[in-house]
Amino acid sequence: MRRGRIFFLLALIVFLGLVAVVLVFLRFRPAITPQPSPAVEATPVIDVVNVLVTTQKVPRGSVITRDVVSLIPIQRQFFLQGMFSDIKDVEGRLARIDLEAGFILLDTMLADSAEELSATGSDIALYIPRGSVAVAIPIDRLTKASYPVQAGDRVNVAVVHAFVDIDTEYQSRLPNVAGEAIAPGTREPTVYLTAGISAPVGEGTGNAGRAETIPGLGQPIIVVPSEPQRPRLVAQVVLQDVTVLSVGNYSATFTGQDATAPTQQEGEQPVQPPNQPAQPAPAKPIPEFVSLIVTPQDALMLTYLMANGAQFTLHLRAAGDNSRVQIEAETLQYYLNKYNVPIPVKLPYGIEPRVNSPDMPVISIVPTPTPNP
């Protein structure tokens, strides 16, 4: 009986110990924070819309058909007013301009009829940006960098001015011409009833000179110029990075064809009369002017310079170069100082034969006709 009581007490102590251990573990165990599962990033949905583009070159005036256009997707944010998403909207319309392959069609590129197409003006005006104008300036072989400049090139425009001194009141070149005042009276062999002015006679006669004294003699003299006043030249680049619109006469393109003119099948060779030499093709005319795309103010400036006889020179720029630099005007004094050119000293000897000016080569251009095959 006593042994059973002891066993019961031991069992109770063990049970209470287990309960205490469980309570301590539950009380002091570290809190476990559940880790959030990584969020799966949703793939953004790009809103696209189909637009019409040309699949081949479409000349001006050609009819738009299903064979020359196609649909391509673009993001809706790039869809502009005037673009087309339905072939039915452009089928049968006419191209206002030459359309290259891959052009996105816009409403301004198409016309509904030939009458509307003819009212759009010249083709070349379509290449002038809004706010700009085209102006033509004269050129020659030297001023146009020996003629390599073509439409679409970028050039600088340099101008050479010739300045002279003029009389402020008369606005004529100095020195003025002086005439002798004649009082009324007798001057052999003429009798003057009223006052007058005698006209100058002979080269250099009557030019207003300056009074000087002959060194060593003390005799006063009037020194007059030996030649007309020499202009003082200055050159400056007035425009930079200008687009060339056309060179020479612009040849308009026409979509129609003379109904009375005989047609030639594609691939057919022209008939050459027997025993006749091949006729040379007509020589390409040498351009005499170039058209530039400039601002209205710059166009007026060039017009003013042309009216004053300024000489223009075009400097061809490298492809893709749109930089602008500060350029100093070129004068005789700037040239001597910048390039360290000394003024020759007057020596008691010289070189024979006498050379007043260097002999420049005569530039002559003889076009060579290209014979037809």
Beta strands, then each sheet from edge to edge (+ up, - down):
strand 1: 48-54
strand 2: 69-75
strand 3: 94-95
strand 4: 110-111
strand 5: 133-138
strand 6: 154-163
strand 7: 180-182
strand 8: 185-187
strand 9: 190-192
strand 10: 196-198
strand 11: 210-213
strand 12: 220-223
strand 13: 232-247
strand 14: 289-294
strand 15: 311-316
sheet 1: 1+ 2-
sheet 2: 3+ 4-
sheet 3: 5+ 14- 13+ 6- 15+
sheet 4: 7+ 10-
sheet 5: 8+ 9-
sheet 6: 11+ 12-
end
